[in-house]
Amino acid sequence: MSFPLIFERSRPGRRGFRPTHEPLPEAEALFGAEHLRKRPPRLPEVDELTLVRHYTLLSHRQAGVDTTFYPLGSCTMKYNPKAYEEAAWLFAHLHPYQDPKTAQGALELMWELQTYLAEITGMDAVTLQPAAGAHGELTGILIIRAYHKDRGEDKARRVVLVPDSAHGSNPATASMAGYQVREVASGPDGEVDLEALKRELGPHVAAIMLTNPNTLGLFEQRILEVSRLAHEAGVQLYYDGANLNAIMGWARPGDMGFDVVHLNLHKTFAVPHGGGGPGSGPVGVKRHLEPYLPVPTVKKEGEEFLLDFDRPKSIGRVRSFYGSFLALVRAWMYIRMLGGEGLRQSAALAVLNANYLRLLLKEKGYRIPYDRLSMHEFVAQPPEGFKALDIAKGLIELGFHPPTVYFPLIVKEALMIEPTETEAKETLEAFAEAMGELLEKPKDWLENAPYSTPVRRLDEVQANRAPKLTHFEP
Amino acid sequence: LIQLPGVKPLTRPPFFTEFALLLSKPQGEIREALARRGIHAAAPVPFDPHLALFSATEIHTEEDLLSLREALREVLG
């Protein structure tokens, strides 16, 4: 279904609302003729109605949590309450360069959020600066690198260990920070294989990056042993917070022995993702790593909140200003509105929803490779002969956003499903019905789905190899 | 603003919507004093504590600009 670009709707001289304004100063006198452009910018010329229809129709060509069940595994696509948007607007007229004495409310909110996140994760200090999850990872690993350097061990410790079920961003982060990456195999139960870990550990290792629960949705039950082995070898333990939603209020990474955590406020703390973002990836550390946190940190002296730039061991700034501030406001709202008990309950409901859906899908004929009580997500496989990709595309036709597919890599034809706590029982049941219905569809129907979407099945290979990123005037 | 005692331009025109000025007092002190007078201006510029960034947008009236000048005159005086 073709949908013209706004430039293709443009007609010379066509205009919408014409604002009245004071006579403009002469640009030539202000800037000098040599700085003025020779031709006006090529902007679309449309009437107001065309403009409104164009963008209204574009806004309808979307799938999001507000329109669709969105069980994208490891992404925690929970509902983002609208009250938080109102709260964010209250801060919209602040400027990051204004005198901190005139922005005490904003700094107090940041300081409180740091305190709450430290409590939730069992950490001693938190920076709110990183812009998203992978950025938080990089910040955390740079902190670990600075720590080893301070101890004179940076030359020896050149390796970061990641399990084979890890998020792809973990090895990418370690590599970006200049480390070599070594993979640690999972055991038959889907958890880190301790014997494999022991073989890899040593004075050449800087850190282990782990997610708990892991990407199979399974709690690493031997985490205390992993932590003991790591620390005995002088290795720092890094917690990828992508899956914190499963354990929030029930277990704390700090108590498990993790030295660094990052959180995804746009997952666990109900801040919008992606286009509704930006994201936010705060990092928490134990006391021995606090000196290396990015500058500035927010601190409280007496009754005053300050930006502290005087931190000689800091890894420096990792982002402009103080992080994605309006995301911080939304996360603060989430924590304050739910309270401690509410946070615990949301994690419990996330786990309950995942396990209910796991059992429903099993009844429908889906295979569950690690079939035990899962945490907030689980991995399923379609029956023999079906492709995960076809199931995903068929789901779109039936009105559901697909789960994550082909991840984690250690499960063939993986469907990684995370319903979150904000979905009703009826929605989970409707989704399971649709999943069952797909297995009854003729093969060629599945292979060609979807049918009624703005674009049909895309050629993903061509999209990667020969992407068309530029629009030329016809 | 550059007609005020204690204010020197850092760069010559042309510029767009913002410009740096060299002030006879530290930027932090000026920013705080202006804020107390209800004006948010004099943003920090790296490397020199006496440099401050000013800007105007289309929503500022001539009265706004003149009141900034008077406030800056007072706090530098």
Contacts between the chains, C-beta under 8 A, distances in Angstrom:
chain1	res1	chain2	res2	distance
A	30	B	13	7.7
A	30	B	14	6.4
A	31	B	14	4.4
A	32	B	14	5.8
A	35	B	14	6.0
A	95	B	40	6.3
A	95	B	43	8.0
A	97	B	43	3.7
A	97	B	44	6.6
A	97	B	53	7.7
A	98	B	31	7.7
A	98	B	35	6.8
A	98	B	40	4.5
A	98	B	43	8.0
A	99	B	31	4.9
A	99	B	32	5.1
A	99	B	35	4.2
A	99	B	40	7.3
A	101	B	32	6.3
A	101	B	35	6.7
A	102	B	35	4.8
A	102	B	40	7.0
